[in-house]
Amino acid sequence: MNKSLSPLQRDILAVLEQWPTFEVAESVAPGSVKDWALPRDIIRGLGRPKTRATQATISRALLRLHEKGLVARASDELAEVGKAFHYLRITDPVNAGAGNDGPTMILGAARRHTKHAPPARIAGRPATVSTMK
């Protein structure tokens, strides 16, 4: 295996061995991602907690593996928010970069990732909003 892989990337490739390779999946059902691994499957296989930080870390590692040509990355034409990409290992270097660029339509509303914090309070004084111009 390539020495430039991080321990996490090696672990992800080991987890992906539970799924068929890209080459097998394409010969059985060309263009279908139904039986491909979702990031949540990989997180579960790694035994990591399902937190946003874990999801972001796994997502970045999967993207890097795709860029290195070791993982196929694709989605259905329609995808739900947060469930767009599916992954499989690539065993033949000819297939490096296999997959697609994402769904043509995403269903559902995106979650708001920021929360508005109330104005800061200064030791015992009520919060105020300045109206000076």
N, C-alpha and C positions, 0 to 999 in steps of 0.2 A: 504494500500500500504506500502511497505517496507520503514522504516524510514531511511535506509542507502542510499536512492536515493537523488540525488541533485535536486534542483528546475528545472534545465534544463532537467534532465532525466524524471522528472514527467511531464513536459510540452511536451516532445517528446512522451511519452506514450499517453498523451491526444490527440495529433495530430494523432497518429497512430490509434485511434479509428474510424477515417474516412474510414479506409480500413478493409477488413474482417480479422478475426483472422487467425493465422496459421492453426488452426484445420479446420476451414471452407474452407479455400483456398485449403488445401490438399485433402479434401473430394470432392471438385468440379473439380480440375485439378491437380492431383498429379504430383509433379516434375516441375510444371510450375511456373515461377516467373513473368510472364507477368503482373499480376494485383497487384504486391507488390509495396510498396512505395520506391521511390528513395530518396537519401539524399536531392536532390533539392526540392522534394515535401514537405519534412519535414521542410526545411528551409523556404519555402514559407508559409507553414501552421503556422509556428512560427512568421511570419512577420519580419524576420531578413533580413539584407542586404546580398546580395550574394557576399561575399568577400572570399578570400582564408582563412582568419582567422576564419570566420564563418564556412566555410566548414570543416576546421580541427577540430574545437571545436565540431561540430555536429557529425563528424565521430568518434571522441574519445568517446563521450557520447554514441553513438550507439554501439560501440564495448563493452563498459562497461556493457550496458544493455544486450547484447548478452552473455557476460561472466557470468552475474547473472541469466541467463536463462529466461529473461523476453521478449526477442525479438529474432525472427528467422532471420538469416542472410544467404542469398544465392545469387547465380548468375546463369546466363545461362552458357552453355558450351562455348559460344563465347561472349566476352564482349568488349565494346569500352573502351579506356583509360578514366579513371575517372568516369566510369558508371558501375563498376563491380558489386557492391552489392545492393541488394534490401532487404527491411525489412518489417516484420509484427509482431504484438504483439502475444505473447504466453499466452494462458489462462490456459492450463493444464500443471502443473509442470513436468509431464511425458515427455513432449516434449522439456524440457530445452536443449539448445545446438542444436536445430534443424537447418537444412540448410546444406550448404556445405562449403568447404574451398576456393571456388573461381572458376573462369573460367579455363578451360583447355587451352584456347588461348585468348590472348588480341589483339584486332585489333587496328590499328592506331599507330602513333608515340607518344611517351611521350613528353610533353613540357619540355623545358629546364627551370629549376627553378632559375638559377643564371645568373646574368648578369656580365660581366667583366667590372670592373670599370677602368677608365683611370688612369694613374699614378697620384699620389697626387701632387699638386702644392704648392710651398712654397712662400708665400707673394710676388707676383709680378715676380717671376722667372719662366721661362718656365720649364715644366716637363722634366726630363731627366731619362734615364735608365742607370744605372751604368754598365760599361763593364769591370771594374777592376777585376783582378783575384787574 
